[in-house]
Amino acid sequence: MTPDGPTRTPAHVLILGGTTEGRTLAAALDGRPGLRVTSSLAGRVAQPRLPVGEVRIGGFGGPDGLADWLRAEAVDAVVDATHPFAAGMSNNAALAAAATGVPLLVLRRPGFAPVAGDRWHLAPSLTAAATLLPGLGRRVFLSSGRQGIAAFAHLDGLHFLARSVDRPEPPLPLSLEVLLDRGPFTLDGERALLREHRIDVVVTKDSGGAATAPKLTAARELGLPVVVVERPPVPAGLPVTPDVAGAVRWLEQRA
């Protein structure tokens, strides 16, 4: 008991995802009275950038496991701030929220938008992107993440430069150079990379955000074709906000 009455249990917010938006949201909520914030990271990166505050790393065991965790930890609201291509986690979150009645908001940064001079080729998947490459170029800058490299492993006669935070695992293309690096990246750096490696086609996911956008500008300046893998849809019926400010407002409305 406090002098003014019963002690109030802090409202518990779960933030899913190790994205820039997830870290920014955790920082915006950190230290707010009457609020407990837990950030959950998938654990796919060996040394992730950790958000401030309470952090858990690893999966939940599917939608049922996540639902059990929400109940056990008395979670009051969930913000899905996972990567735009983390469709499995987003679907699990939607199912768990429906099963428990916990409000769920999807925080998704806007996707990339083409401008005059872009030579984009849209593909619905990495597999579809791979089918386009032989007709577009021979030296490929593959910036679609290490887990997607396997979709290009069967392509002989092409040379790949793949950039990822951690080293990819087989299956891998026969001619592959791996560049271990982490964004944000600069326009000057992307120009130099494309020229130095004599890249003639770029593959990227429509992840959006400023951290990886300079490669699109560099490709446009050099007149290179870019295969853009379209992002999966957000689970139907969920509220969506494009920025952290919108997520904070949504949470304040539920306080």
Disulfide bonds with the S-S distance in Angstrom:
none
